[in-house]
Amino acid sequence: MTTQPAFTPPPNARAYPLHTPRGTFAVVDHPAAPGVDPRGTALLLPGFTGSKEDFTLMHEPLAARGYRTVAIDGRGQHESDGPEEDESAYARGELAKDVLAQTAALGGDGDTPVHLLGHSLGGQIARAAVLLDHTPFRSLTLMASGPAQISESQQQRVKLLRDALAVMTMAETWEAILAMGPPEEVGGPAKGIGGPDLLRRRWLGTKPAQLLATGRQLTTEPDRVDELAALPLPFHVLSGASDDTWPVPVLDDMAARLNAHRTVVPGAEHSPNADQPLRTAQAVADFWQSIDGAEPAA
C-alpha cells in the first residue's frame, strides 16, 4: 500500500491503513461533524474499477447528519495490496470475509453495528458479507447494485477488458481504454472523481487478478435475493434514474422482493454517489436515521 494517498481526502477526513487479521486496507475515514450528535458509523464499498475516492463528495453531507463514514479500497483495489496474479485471493467468499474483518476493525459488533453500503460490485460483495454474518450490521444499502449478473451489454464490456488484460499490461490497457473515446462518453475507469492523472494512478495501483476475478463474478453472479430477504436487516435499494448495468425495473423488482426502502435519484445514472452526491447522501442519511430512531432532516 502506498504511503501517500494519490487523492486528497476531504477536509476533516483522514487517510490511513486499516489493519485487520486479513490484511491491511486503505481507508478514508471522516468523522461526524463537530457539534452534531454522532449517530453511527458506515462502511462504504466501491464498485468494479473503482476505489474509496468514489465517495469523496458524500463524506461531508453525511458527517453533517451525524455519521462517521469510512470508504475503503478492497483487496487489490487502488491503495490496498493484493496478489498480482492469484485470482483465488479475490473469490467472492474471500472478499466477503474481508468486509467482516474491516467492520470488526472499525468497532462494529452486535452492540455497535455498522451501516453497510456497497456500490455496484461493492453491493454484491456487501451482500455476500451479510449472508455470512449479518450481526455486525445495522442496515444494508445496495447502490446501483442488482440481484444477479450485469446486463448483456456490460458483460461484453467486461469481456473486452478481461481479454485485453490477458495480453497487455495495465499501462497498455489504460492507453487502449483512452483510445476508445472521451471518458465522459465511454465511461469505465477513466471517468470519475479526481482527474485523468489521478485516475490513471488508481488504475495502475489496482491488481490485474482483482479485475479478472471480480469481472468474472459480475458476469456469473447468481440471484441471491431470497436468501438476503430472509435476514432480519433493513434494506435500502438506491439507484439513479437510469442505469445500463442493471436496468432500473430490475432494481425496482429486487427492492420489492426485499421489502426494501427504494430511492431513485433524479439526474443520476450508474454512480449516484458521483452524479448527485448531495441528493444521494440525503437519501442515505434519511434511511439510516429512519431506522436509528431519529427524525429525517426536513
C-alpha positions in Angstrom: 0.0 0.0 0.0 1.3 3.5 -0.8 2.4 5.7 2.0 0.9 8.9 0.4 -2.7 8.9 -0.8 -3.0 9.7 -4.6 -6.1 11.7 -3.9 -6.5 14.5 -1.4 -9.1 13.4 1.2 -12.0 15.8 2.1 -11.4 18.4 4.9 -11.6 16.7 8.3 -11.1 13.3 6.8 -8.1 11.1 7.5 -6.5 8.6 5.1 -4.7 5.7 6.8 -4.1 2.0 6.6 -6.7 -0.1 8.5 -5.1 -3.1 10.0 -7.1 -6.4 10.2 -6.3 -10.0 10.7 -7.0 -10.5 7.0 -4.6 -7.8 5.8 -4.2 -4.0 5.7 -6.7 -1.9 3.7 -6.5 1.8 2.7 -9.4 3.9 4.0 -10.6 7.4 4.1 -12.3 8.0 7.5 -14.5 11.0 8.0 -15.9 11.7 11.5 -19.3 13.2 12.3 -19.2 16.9 12.0 -18.3 18.9 15.1 -21.3 19.9 17.2 -23.5 17.2 15.7 -24.6 14.3 17.8 -22.8 11.1 16.5 -25.4 8.7 15.1 -23.3 5.8 13.9 -20.6 4.5 11.5 -21.0 3.5 7.9 -18.6 1.4 5.8 -18.7 2.3 2.1 -17.6 -0.3 -0.5 -16.7 0.8 -4.1 -17.5 -0.8 -7.4 -15.6 -2.5 -10.2 -12.6 -0.5 -11.3 -13.5 2.0 -8.6 -12.0 3.0 -5.2 -12.7 4.7 -1.9 -12.4 8.1 -3.7 -15.7 7.5 -5.4 -17.4 8.5 -2.2 -15.4 11.7 -1.7 -18.4 14.1 -2.3 -20.6 12.2 0.2 -18.5 12.3 3.3 -19.2 15.9 4.4 -23.0 15.9 3.9 -23.2 12.6 5.8 -21.0 14.0 8.5 -23.4 16.9 8.9 -26.1 14.3 9.6 -24.0 12.8 12.4 -22.4 9.8 10.6 -18.8 8.7 10.6 -18.2 7.3 7.1 -15.3 5.0 6.2 -14.7 4.4 2.5 -12.3 1.6 1.7 -10.2 0.1 -1.1 -10.9 -3.6 -1.2 -8.2 -6.2 -1.5 -6.2 -5.4 -4.7 -8.0 -2.1 -5.3 -6.0 1.1 -5.7 -4.0 1.6 -2.5 -4.9 -1.8 -0.9 -2.4 -4.5 -1.6 -3.2 -7.9 -3.0 -1.7 -10.6 -5.3 -0.9 -9.6 -8.9 -1.8 -12.9 -10.5 -3.6 -15.2 -7.9 -7.3 -14.8 -8.7 -8.3 -17.1 -5.8 -7.5 -14.4 -3.4 -10.4 -12.4 -4.9 -13.0 -15.1 -4.7 -16.4 -13.7 -3.6 -16.2 -15.5 -0.2 -12.7 -14.2 0.5 -13.8 -10.6 -0.2 -16.9 -11.0 2.0 -14.6 -12.2 4.9 -12.5 -9.1 4.3 -15.6 -6.9 4.8 -16.4 -8.7 8.1 -12.8 -8.1 9.3 -12.9 -4.5 8.2 -16.1 -4.0 10.1 -14.7 -5.6 13.2 -11.6 -3.3 13.0 -13.9 -0.3 12.9 -15.5 -1.4 16.1 -18.6 -2.9 14.6 -20.2 -5.8 16.6 -23.6 -6.8 17.8 -23.7 -3.9 20.3 -22.5 -1.2 17.9 -23.5 -2.3 14.4 -22.3 -0.6 11.3 -24.4 0.6 8.4 -23.0 -1.1 5.2 -23.3 0.4 1.8 -22.0 -1.1 -1.4 -21.9 0.5 -4.9 -22.3 -1.9 -7.9 -19.8 -4.7 -7.4 -19.4 -3.5 -3.8 -23.1 -4.1 -3.3 -22.7 -7.7 -4.3 -19.7 -8.1 -2.0 -21.6 -6.5 0.8 -24.5 -8.9 0.2 -22.1 -11.8 0.5 -20.7 -10.4 3.7 -24.1 -10.1 5.4 -25.1 -13.6 4.2 -22.0 -14.9 6.1 -22.8 -12.9 9.2 -25.4 -10.1 9.5 -25.0 -9.4 13.2 -22.2 -6.7 12.8 -24.5 -4.6 10.6 -27.3 -2.2 11.3 -28.5 -2.0 7.7 -27.5 -2.7 4.1 -27.8 -0.2 1.2 -27.3 -1.6 -2.3 -26.4 1.4 -4.5 -26.8 0.7 -8.3 -26.2 -3.0 -7.5 -28.5 -5.7 -8.8 -29.8 -9.1 -7.9 -27.6 -11.2 -10.3 -25.3 -10.8 -13.2 -24.9 -7.5 -15.0 -26.7 -6.6 -18.3 -25.6 -8.3 -21.5 -24.1 -5.0 -22.9 -22.0 -4.6 -19.7 -21.0 -8.3 -19.8 -19.5 -7.6 -23.3 -17.5 -4.6 -21.9 -16.2 -6.7 -19.1 -15.2 -9.5 -21.5 -13.3 -6.9 -23.6 -11.4 -5.8 -20.6 -10.6 -9.3 -19.5 -9.4 -10.2 -23.0 -7.2 -7.1 -23.0 -5.7 -7.9 -19.6 -4.8 -11.3 -20.8 -2.3 -9.9 -23.4 -1.5 -6.4 -22.2 0.0 -4.7 -19.2 -2.1 -2.5 -17.0 -0.4 0.6 -18.6 -1.1 -0.7 -22.1 -4.7 -1.4 -21.3 -5.1 2.1 -19.9 -3.9 3.6 -23.2 -6.3 1.3 -25.1 -9.2 2.5 -22.9 -8.3 6.1 -23.5 -8.2 5.4 -27.3 -11.8 4.3 -27.2 -13.1 7.9 -26.9 -13.7 10.7 -24.4 -14.1 9.3 -20.9 -17.5 11.1 -20.5 -18.8 9.1 -23.5 -17.0 5.8 -23.0 -17.3 5.6 -19.2 -15.4 3.0 -17.3 -12.2 3.5 -15.2 -11.2 6.7 -17.0 -14.3 8.5 -15.8 -14.7 9.5 -12.2 -13.6 11.8 -9.4 -10.0 13.0 -9.4 -9.0 14.0 -12.9 -7.1 11.9 -15.6 -3.7 11.7 -13.8 -5.1 10.6 -10.6 -7.5 8.1 -12.3 -4.5 6.7 -14.1 -2.7 6.2 -10.8 -5.7 4.4 -9.4 -5.9 2.1 -12.4 -2.2 1.3 -12.2 -2.5 0.6 -8.5 -5.2 -2.0 -9.0 -4.1 -5.6 -9.3 -4.9 -7.4 -12.6 -6.0 -10.5 -10.8 -8.6 -8.5 -8.9 -10.1 -7.1 -12.1 -10.1 -10.6 -13.7 -11.7 -12.3 -10.8 -14.3 -9.7 -9.9 -15.1 -9.1 -13.6 -15.9 -12.8 -13.9 -18.1 -12.6 -10.8 -20.1 -9.8 -12.3 -20.9 -11.8 -15.4 -21.9 -15.0 -13.5 -23.4 -13.8 -10.2 -26.5 -15.9 -9.2 -29.7 -14.4 -7.8 -29.4 -14.5 -4.0 -32.2 -12.1 -3.2 -34.4 -14.7 -1.5 -31.5 -15.6 0.8 -31.0 -11.9 1.6 -34.7 -11.2 2.2 -34.7 -13.9 4.9 -32.2 -11.9 7.1 -33.5 -9.6 9.9 -31.9 -6.4 8.4 -33.4 -3.2 7.0 -32.6 -2.9 3.3 -32.3 0.1 1.0 -32.1 -0.1 -2.8 -30.8 3.2 -4.3 -30.1 3.9 -7.9 -30.0 6.7 -10.5 -32.9 7.4 -12.8 -31.2 5.3 -15.5 -28.7 2.5 -15.3 -27.2 0.4 -18.1 -25.6 -2.1 -15.7 -28.8 -3.2 -14.0 -31.9 -1.6 -15.6 -34.0 0.4 -13.2 -37.0 -2.0 -13.5 -34.7 -4.9 -12.4 -33.7 -2.8 -9.3 -37.4 -2.0 -8.6 -38.2 -5.7 -8.6 -35.3 -6.5 -6.3 -36.4 -3.8 -3.9 -39.9 -5.3 -3.8 -38.6 -8.8 -3.2 -36.5 -7.4 -0.3 -39.3 -5.3 1.1 -36.6 -2.6 0.9 -36.8 1.2 1.1 -36.4 2.4 -2.5 -34.8 5.6 -3.7 -34.4 6.8 -7.3 -32.1 9.8 -7.6 -33.0 12.2 -10.4 -30.2 13.3 -12.6 -28.0 10.3 -11.7 -27.0 7.2 -13.7 -24.9 4.2 -12.5 -22.9 6.3 -10.0 -25.3 8.4 -7.9 -22.5 9.0 -5.4 -20.6 10.9 -8.1 -23.5 12.2 -10.3 -25.7 13.6 -7.5 -23.8 13.3 -4.2 -25.8 15.7 -2.2 -29.2 14.1 -3.1 -27.7 10.6 -2.6 -26.2 11.5 0.8 -29.6 12.9 1.9 -31.4 9.8 0.8 -28.9 7.5 2.5 -28.9 9.6 5.8 -32.7 9.7 5.8 -32.8 5.9 5.5 -30.3 5.4 8.3 -32.0 7.9 10.6 -35.4 6.2 10.0 -34.0 3.0 11.5 -31.8 4.7 14.1 -34.8 6.2 15.7 -34.1 9.8 14.6 -36.3 12.0 12.5 -35.0 12.5 9.0 -33.9 16.0 8.1 -36.6 18.3 6.7 
